[in-house]
């Protein structure tokens, strides 16, 4: 999956979603990539999309990439 800017989405990316809520990508379902504490077995039933842990809304599932998801920072 890629952001609208063309950059590859990576677990650990800090993002802004929807109306300015900040969060971190904790799972990329298609590539079976998850942060520590998030098991592929727990989320495989979703089949597609991203898991983003946000400050205001908690854990969100985006089945498709939303234009409102913006990369803010990435650990190198």
N, C-alpha and C positions, 0 to 999 in steps of 0.2 A: 504494500500500500504506500501511496505517496501523498504528500500534502499538495494543495493546489499549486504551490510554487515549484513542484517537481522533485523536492527533496524526499528521500526515503524516510518513512516513519520508523522510529526505533523505540524500543522499551526504554523508559527513563526520560524520554523527551518531556520537557516542561511546556505545557500548552495553555492557550486561552480558548475557551469554548463558549458558544452561544453569547450570552449577554455579559461577557467579561469574567466569568468564573474561571479561576486558575486551577490547573490540575497537572497530573503526571500520567503518561501512558504506562499502564501496568500489564497490558496484554495485547498481543497481536494474534488473533485467533488463526488466521490463514497460515501463518508461518510457525505456529506453535511456540511463540516466544512470550515468556512471562517473567515478571519480576519475582524476586524471592517472596514467598508467601502466597503466591497465586499459582495453583496447580492446573496444568492443561486438562487433567481429568475432570476438574470441576466446571470447566467452561467449554469443552469440546462440543457440547450439544448446541451451542449457539451457531456453529459452522462458519460464520464470517464476522468481520468487524474488529473493532477496538474496544478495550476496556480502559477507561480513564477514571482515575481517582481524583475527584475535585474537592476543593476546600469547602464550598458551599453546598453542593448537592450530593456528595458521597460518590459511590461507585456508579458510573454510567456505562452503558453498552451502546456503541454506535455501530449498527449493522453495516452501514455504508459510510464512506468518508463524507463528512459534512463540510461545506465551504466555511463554516464558522469555526472550524478547528485550525488554530494558528500556532505554529512553532514559535516559542518564546526563547528557549534556551536548551542546550544539549550538553551533557557531560562529554568530555573528549576522551 
